[in-house]
């Protein structure tokens, strides 16, 4: 079955270009010209990934992203925000709102297609079986389920893969670049600051009311899954 991509963009020429290239890659494509239409289409025929503009009529891309993340049915839906707003503060806001990836216009079409493919790959439940455990965190790889102290923890696909990698290497400190290669893949360019955003999301979900922060930030080095403080020289 073809993967379904929803383009949410009000620039007709860009929609045409995106549709042509996505269909050429074998995707089924639908389109919405504003935010309200996008929400309607998602409810009627949920896509596998959304390419979302920020500046939209009636309902902004940021608000569309926020609403999709609030709904249980779409909170894991991969979202690539594609926008002319290219400042670092805009990228961070987009990622913090719930976007899985962020690209600024003008953009490279081959890179966009690679990122869509990577988002779809990361969104697929892992076929690995068994469980990982560290401290009071248990990760069921087959069921794609994480609990801490018996409490269910909701994670998006990127945070799940990030936690899986850290739990497979407890105590080891990884730089942003190493985490990018392990979780996003070496062929996809993602800015190192993106790692910080997803680490914050993972830390917020994982820690909850717990007093122990399992994710350690090691200054000038990176991040580690560790119950003990880690000091850098």
SULTA-V375741 format. One record per run of one state. SS is the DSSP state (alpha for helix, beta for strand, coil for the rest). FROM is the first residue (numbers start at 0). LEN is the number of residues. If there is no record, write none. Layout:
SS_FROM_LEN ; SS_FROM_LEN
This chain:
coil_0_3 ; beta_3_5 ; coil_8_3 ; alpha_11_13 ; coil_24_3 ; beta_27_5 ; coil_32_1 ; beta_33_1 ; alpha_34_10 ; coil_44_4 ; beta_48_4 ; coil_52_4 ; beta_56_1 ; coil_57_3 ; alpha_60_10 ; coil_70_7 ; beta_77_6 ; coil_83_4 ; alpha_87_10 ; coil_97_3 ; beta_100_4 ; coil_104_4 ; alpha_108_15 ; coil_123_7 ; beta_130_4 ; coil_134_2 ; beta_136_4 ; coil_140_4 ; beta_144_4 ; coil_148_2 ; beta_150_3 ; coil_153_3 ; alpha_156_12 ; coil_168_5 ; beta_173_1 ; coil_174_1 ; alpha_175_9 ; coil_184_7 ; alpha_191_16 ; coil_207_7 ; beta_214_4 ; coil_218_3 ; beta_221_4 ; coil_225_8
